[in-house]
């Protein structure tokens, strides 16, 4: 008959300890061998900024990565909306300025010129012309004389 090999609990613990020690030793060497990022080296080693600032920066970086991973769709939607608004803002501003100028020019023509024979479309044409540098407003009195 074969004798069963008996392993004492002390030997099992020792073996587990040695396995864990062997598994972690390359990881420890890897972490010791890594170089610091250039910005950490520059700001915190060479210049000497406080370590609390580094901790805050790393926490913020970690939180930003988590937010980006969790809310990627809503973040992309938000950035797209901001991009579209900034892209179309000059067009909207130009249109608003044009409409304001036409309204002021129309009021100026109505108040200061003799416009008995002009209808609304001609009045709008003259106000647009005036806003873009035209001088037909000054010739209105000459045409009606």
ZIMO-V160338 format. One record per residue. N is the residue number from 1. PHI is phi in whole degrees, 0 to 359 (* if undefined). Layout:
BEGIN
n & phi
N & PHI
N & PHI
END
This chain:
BEGIN
n & phi
1 & *
2 & 275
3 & 272
4 & 285
5 & 280
6 & 254
7 & 245
8 & 282
9 & 299
10 & 294
11 & 292
12 & 296
13 & 298
14 & 296
15 & 294
16 & 298
17 & 297
18 & 295
19 & 296
20 & 297
21 & 297
22 & 291
23 & 289
24 & 272
25 & 297
26 & 294
27 & 295
28 & 295
29 & 295
30 & 295
31 & 291
32 & 287
33 & 277
34 & 288
35 & 273
36 & 287
37 & 299
38 & 299
39 & 288
40 & 291
41 & 301
42 & 291
43 & 284
44 & 258
45 & 265
46 & 283
47 & 280
48 & 92
49 & 293
50 & 293
51 & 292
52 & 299
53 & 294
54 & 297
55 & 298
56 & 297
57 & 297
58 & 292
59 & 295
60 & 297
61 & 296
62 & 295
63 & 296
64 & 295
65 & 296
66 & 295
67 & 297
68 & 295
69 & 291
70 & 280
71 & 243
72 & 297
73 & 293
74 & 291
75 & 293
76 & 295
77 & 297
78 & 299
79 & 295
80 & 294
81 & 296
82 & 298
83 & 297
84 & 296
85 & 296
86 & 289
87 & 287
88 & 270
89 & 302
90 & 298
91 & 293
92 & 294
93 & 295
94 & 296
95 & 296
96 & 295
97 & 297
98 & 296
99 & 295
100 & 297
101 & 297
102 & 296
103 & 294
104 & 295
105 & 294
106 & 297
107 & 297
108 & 297
109 & 295
110 & 295
111 & 285
112 & 255
113 & 243
114 & 273
115 & 241
116 & 294
117 & 266
118 & 261
119 & 264
120 & 296
121 & 292
122 & 292
123 & 296
124 & 294
125 & 299
126 & 295
127 & 292
128 & 295
129 & 299
130 & 296
131 & 294
132 & 263
133 & 96
134 & 286
135 & 240
136 & 289
137 & 298
138 & 289
139 & 263
140 & 298
141 & 296
142 & 292
143 & 289
144 & 272
145 & 283
END
